[in-house]
Amino acid sequence: MPAVVYILKDGSERRVEVPEGTSVMLGAIQNNVPGIEAECGGCCSCATCHVYVEPAYADKVPPPDLTENDLLSGVAAERKPSSRLSCQINMTAALDGLTVRIPEKQSL
Amino acid sequence: MSHGLVVVGGSYAAAQIAASAREQGYAEPIRIVSEEPRGPYQRPPLSKGYLAGKVLPAALPLRSEAFYRDSKVELILGARAESIDLSGRSVVLSDGRRLAFDRLALATGARPRPLPVPGGGLEGVLFLRSLADADALRTRLAEATDVVIVGAGFIGLEFASVAVAAGKKVTVVEMQDRVLARAVAPGLAAFIADVHRAKGLDIRLGATVKELRGNRRVESVICGDGTSIRADLVLLAIGVIPNVELAQAAGLACQDGIIVDRFATTSDPRIVSAGDCTRHPSAYADQPLRLESVQNALDQAKTAAATISGVAKPYDTVPWFWSDQYDLKLQMVGLAAGHDSAVTRGTPSDGRFSVFYYRRGSLIAIDSVNKPGEHMLGRKLLTARLSPTPEQAADSGFDLQGLMAKA
């Protein structure tokens, strides 16, 4: 099973296995990884599952679609080129080791 | 010894009160009592992706087992809180158990409003609130041919989207003269109704239901004007009633909702309440209001948890809501009721636009269709009490984000 590495707000890392087809957001919720709120449950309506994808994986993750890109303009923390909504990144074998950094805050 | 916090309820507000209390450093025992057989789970997908099979059961729990274990939050499931013994500081459960508490949180939610007409108890007449309701509805939908939905609110129209997409003949009967009458303004309601009609939904406005007919199983819906509509599945989606009985019997102040202040405290200072069941003051409304939304449940729960933890954190988040119907992503922020003017930004015929609502020249709400960025910006503008002029809002070339930057 592929793994996701979450870098928490305090800088520590949590490595968890996330089944293929499951989102990086759900992987965090199901493993009690703090800092990802996902208020809308993953339907791309709330921008509270914001993460920064680490540079090594930037090219491996498919780019955001129009809705996600638009919603990203409203994240609570700073929007960076590496910003993504983790509910929109589904795990694949090729993404094994995907490392994402959790932002300072998710709510306004 | 400390009895800690007892939370009555099993949904968003209950889970969030427990989680936020721990984040605030509340170290006493926390117990959540819910009559449902499972821990708190997502409800919005139940009328959308879950029914359509796109959201799987494993994705529904709001918190993992690891959360309850690691946070030392005990779930007491399948147990109904029957009464509150205020002098004895305990909650009495349906199985006779008594749970002593120092602090109590009521997150009892709401239940679907029944339709007081003959035939409401026929087989095939369903409600949608819980996961069990959704499972029953999904099973029934698979074998149905003629679906009638009573009520053109969010639940009604979301279910209509799923049923139409599943190839059923679907009719919505709505008493008001427009869809989503409680939630959106007339112009947007007409736009949404047109999208549904174009997909094949039969919408009957200004129509009432006087009887559900059938022999054991529902067969038809009889409207107030005598029209009969064939039906082998009827969803009653005419709103909810807040679950106030437990609070009321204990003597807490209630008025179509458990009355709380800005700190989510009820008329008893030891008891807080959050979510669909409360009536609360709002900086965005003239009157105390009751909101049925995930946002309200989560944000009011955070306030309730802060209060329990001895931190004053008034609940003043701008209300927001969302709904997904077909490929329409509807997002609403603020409360449009009482607006005296409205302007549209973007082009409705493109299916991507927002409506800005004003009252005495100030922005009070924004409804967005497939414009999530404008919705998020609207949340920031309304929270900061910033108001673009109607001319600026209507001008797609005007940089609204710039208003935030200047503030």
Interface residues (C-beta under 8 A of the other chain):
Chain A: T22 L26 I29 Q30 N31 N32 E39 C40 G41 G42 C43 C44 S45 C46 A47 T67 D70 L71 L72 S73 G74 V75 L108
Chain B: Q42 P44 P45 K48 G49 V55 A58 A59 P61 L62 R63 S64 A66 F67 D70 V294 Q295 L298 W322 D324 K329 Q331 N370 K371 P372 G373 H375 M376 L377 R379 K380 T383 Q401
